[in-house]
C-alpha cells in the first residue's frame, strides 16, 4: 500500500482532475491518497518542494525547472533533514482529506464555475 498527500492548486487544472479520476482506481486497490490545497499547505508552513519518503527513512527530493518540467531526483541522507520531512509529512496527512471527499468538494465547485 502507498500513502501520499498531493498538494494541488484551486481551481483544479485539467491535469489535477485527470489525477483525481485515476486515483479513484488506485484508492479502490488500497492506496491512501489525500489532498491538500496549496493555500492550506502554505498556511501550515509546509515546504514548496516535492519529495518522497520511503519507509520514513529514505528521502528523495524532486527538482523541477521554471517551466515545471522534472529535472532530477536527489537522494538525501542527512538524518536531520529526513526527520524534518517526516514531520512535514505528518502535518500534511493530518490536514489533508481523502481523495473521495476532496473530489466531491472540489469537482462540484469547479462545475459550478
C-alpha positions in Angstrom: 0.0 0.0 0.0 1.1 3.5 -0.8 0.2 6.6 1.2 0.6 10.1 -0.2 -0.6 13.6 0.1 -1.0 15.6 -3.1 -0.8 19.4 -2.8 -2.9 21.0 -5.6 -4.0 24.4 -6.8 -7.6 25.5 -6.9 -9.3 25.9 -9.2 -8.3 22.4 -10.4 -6.3 22.1 -13.6 -7.3 19.5 -16.2 -4.2 17.5 -15.1 -5.3 17.5 -11.5 -8.9 16.5 -12.5 -7.4 13.6 -14.5 -5.3 12.6 -11.5 -8.3 12.6 -9.3 -10.1 10.3 -11.7 -7.1 7.9 -11.9 -6.7 8.0 -8.1 -10.3 6.6 -7.7 -9.0 3.3 -9.2 -5.7 3.2 -7.2 -7.6 4.0 -3.9 -10.0 1.2 -4.7 -7.0 -1.0 -4.9 -5.7 0.1 -1.5 -3.8 3.3 -2.0 -4.4 6.1 0.6 -4.3 9.3 -1.4 -5.2 12.5 0.4 -5.3 16.1 -1.0 -4.4 19.4 0.4 -4.9 22.8 -1.4 -1.8 24.9 -2.0 -3.2 27.6 0.2 -3.7 25.1 3.1 -0.1 23.9 2.6 1.2 27.4 2.8 -0.8 28.2 5.9 0.7 25.1 7.6 4.3 26.2 6.7 4.8 23.1 4.5 7.7 23.2 2.0 7.0 24.1 -1.6 9.1 21.3 -3.0 8.0 17.8 -3.9 9.5 14.8 -2.1 9.1 11.1 -1.4 9.7 9.3 1.8 10.3 5.5 1.7 9.6 3.7 5.0 10.2 7.1 6.8 14.0 6.5 6.3 14.9 7.3 2.7 14.2 10.8 1.4 14.2 11.7 -2.3 13.6 15.3 -3.3 12.4 16.2 -6.7 13.8 19.1 -8.7 11.8 20.9 -11.4 12.7 23.7 -13.8 10.9 27.1 -14.0 8.6 25.5 -16.6 7.6 22.8 -14.0 9.4 20.1 -16.0 11.1 17.4 -14.0 14.9 17.8 -13.9 16.2 15.2 -11.4 15.7 13.4 -8.2 18.1 13.7 -5.3 18.6 11.1 -2.6 19.1 12.9 0.8 20.9 11.1 3.5 21.2 13.7 6.2 19.2 12.3 9.2 18.1 15.8 10.5 16.7 16.6 7.0 14.9 13.3 6.9 13.3 13.8 10.3 12.1 17.3 9.2 10.5 15.8 6.1 8.8 13.1 8.3 7.4 15.9 10.4 6.1 17.8 7.3 4.6 14.5 6.0 2.7 14.0 9.3 1.4 17.6 9.3 0.2 17.3 5.7 -1.5 13.9 6.4 -3.2 15.4 9.4 -4.6 18.4 7.4 -5.3 16.6 4.1 -8.6 15.0 3.2 -9.2 11.6 1.5 -9.5 11.5 -2.3 -13.2 10.8 -2.5 -14.1 13.7 -0.1 -11.8 16.1 -1.9 -13.2 15.1 -5.3 -16.7 15.6 -4.1 -16.0 19.0 -2.7 -13.8 20.5 -5.4 -15.1 18.9 -8.6 -18.6 20.1 -7.7 -17.1 23.6 -7.1 -15.4 23.5 -10.5 -18.7 22.5 -12.2 -20.5 25.5 -10.6 -18.0 27.9 -12.2 
